[in-house]
Amino acid sequence: MSIEAAAEAIRAKVGDNSGLGATVKFDCGSDGAVFVDGTSTPNTVTTENKEADCTISCELDTLNDLIAGDLDPTAAFMQGKIKVDGDMSVAMQLSSVL
């Protein structure tokens, strides 16, 4: 799945009002980024590489597994498949969104 397809899948899951109340960036390195603005109404999801309250760095394959529900976010963090910069509480809220 491309970064654009990942953004579209996240957009479908987040919907218009995720209740996130923060911004999150999934940074997939050279594959691109997905930016989730949970502060706007409606929530927006783009492939822009912007500053966020919480940045989650991972491989695109890992992001796709998270979106599909094939990988638990907590397990991914413990296994070192994702790294979190910024507000950890925002990252923890993502499991209910994704």
Secondary structure by P-SEA (a helix, b strand, c coil): ccaaaaaaaaaaaacccccccbbbbbccccccbbbbccccccbbbccccccccbbbbbcaaaaaaaaaccccaaaaaaaccccccccaaaaaaccccc
